[in-house]
Amino acid sequence: MTLFSRTAIAAALFLSTSTVATAADLYIVHEDHTWVTFSVSHAGWANARGMFRNVSGDITFDQDDVTNSSVSVVIASESLDTNSEQRDRDMGGVDFLNVVEFPEITFDSTRIEQTGERTAIVYGDLTMVGVSREVALDVVWNNEMPLPWDASTIKTGFSATATIDGTDFGMNQLVAFGLGPVIEVEIDLEALRK
């Protein structure tokens, strides 16, 4: 084998290894295994809780450098479930989520700060009721592995928390109804590698 051939092979191996090591993978949010839940004080009596049932989106995840990752999520605002059909209608009305005019809640990451081996703060624009505000999500990467019954399908999973103020998004009636206005958000999300 000539020196040129050995050099070419070494270069090819280096490039292919580098690509694997630095490439970010695309994941699609697994809607049936994603929970976006929240709690808000109800006049100090108890915490009212709810969730959104329809969540979609994609994640670009670079395990070697999470700062190169990104998240884009869409929540159907009308999928709100607070364990009361009447309350869901009230919260979906014009004083709160206004789901007719604003059928989607979106989150698009803008930057990521790694805080530990499996933790990060994901900053991004949360748009709700037509208002966008920067929100910080404290995120833990839980695990990644193939499905036990299908080794060709890789799934990854994250948990995240955030605190938002509903009045920052124009939902000033929260206070009049004795709610919050601070809303604690918890997210458990599974995503399938594309």
N, C-alpha and C positions, 0 to 999 in steps of 0.2 A: 504494500500500500504506500502510495506516495505521501510526502509531507503535505501536499495540497489537499489530498483526499482526507487525511486525518484531521487537518485544520477545518475543512468543510463540515465533516461529521461532528466535530467538537462544537463548532459554531451552531450547527442545527440543533444539537442537544441542548446547548445553553439557551438558545432562543425559545425552544419549546418548553423548557423548564421555567424560564422567566415568565412566559405567557401564563402558565398554570399558576405560578406563585402570585402573580399580580392581577390576574383577571378577576373581575367581579361577575358574579352569577346573577341571573334574573330569576326572581321568584314571583309567583302569582298567589295572592291572598286566597287561602282556602276558606270560602265563606261559611261552610258548615262547621268549621272549627275555629271560628274567630268570635270573640266576645268583646263588645265595647259597652261597658257598664258605667254607671255614675251614681253618686249619692249627693244629696243636698239636704241641709237642715230644714226641717218643717217646723218653723216657729219654736225650735228648741225642744219640741216634744219627742221627736225621733228623726232619724235620717230617712228621707224618702229616696227610693232607689228606682232605677230603670235601666233599660238597655236599648240598643239599636240592633235590629235583627238582620238588616241587609247591609253588608259591608263588602266592598270590593277594592281592588287596587293591585299595585305591584311594588316590589322591593328589589333594588339593585344592591347586592350585599357582597362586599369585599372582605373576606375573613382575615386577610393579611394586613389590611389597612382600612378599618371601618370608616375612617374619615372620607374615603372615596365612595361610600355607599349613599343610597338615597331611598326615600319612601314617598309614595303617592297613594293616598287612600280616599275613597269616596263612600260616604254613608248616605243612605236614603233616609231623609229626615222623617218621612211618613212611616218608617218602620219602627218608630218609638214604641216601646212597651213598658208601661209603668204599673202593670197589673190592675189597671182600671180603664175600661174603654172610655168612660166619660172624661177621666183625667187626660188620657191620650188625646182626645179631641180638643180639650182645653189647651193643653201644652202645644198642640199643633196649630193653634189659632194665631191670629195676627199679633196678639200681645206677646207671644213667645216665639216658637220656631217658625211660624208662618209658612207651613209646608207647601201650600199651594203656590205661593210666589217664589219660594226658595226650597225646591225639592231635594237639594243636595247640600251636605256638609262635607267640606274637603279639607285635607291636610296634605301639604306639599313641603317636604323638608328643604331647608336652605343650607344647613351646615350641621356637622356632627362632631362632637367633642368626646373622645374616648376617655373614660374615667377609671377603667380597670380592665382586667383580662377579658371579662364578659359583660362589661357595663359601659354605657355611654349616655350622653345627653344629646337627644335629637331635637334640634331647633327647626321650627318650620312655621309656615303660614296656615293658621286655622281660619277657614272662611265659613261663617255661619250667619244666617239671616242677612246675607249681603254685606257683612262686615268682616274684614280680615285683620287678624292680630297675630303677632308672634307668640308662639307657645313653646315651652320646653317640656319634652317628654323624658323622664328618667327610664331608661330601657335596660333590660337584662336579656341577653341572648341565652336561652335555656338549653337548646340541644339541636343537633342535626343528625339525622340518620335515615337510612332507607326504610320504607314501609316493611314490616315483618313479612307480609304476604306478597310483596312486589319489590324486589331488590333494585329494579330499574327506576323506581320513583323515590326521589329524595325529598324529605320534608325538613324544614327548619322551623323553630318556634321562638317567640319573644314574649316577654311581659313588660308592660309599661304603665307608668302612672303620671298624672299631670293634675295641676290645680288651675282652674280658670274662674273668672268672675263673669257671670252672665250679663251684668250691666255693661261690661266692656263691649258686648255685642248688641247693645241696644235693648236688651230684655229687662227694662226697668220695672216692669210689672211683677217681677219675681219678688221684690221686697214687699210690695202691696199685698201679695198673696202669702207672705210669711215664709218665703223660700229663699234660702241662701243669703246673699247671692253667690257665695263661693260654692263651686261645684267640683267635687273630687271625681276624677276620671280614672278608671282602671281598664286596661286593655290586655287581653290574652289572644295572641295571634299566631296561627300556623300558616305556613306558606309552602307551596310546592315549587321545586326548582324546575324551570322551563327547559 
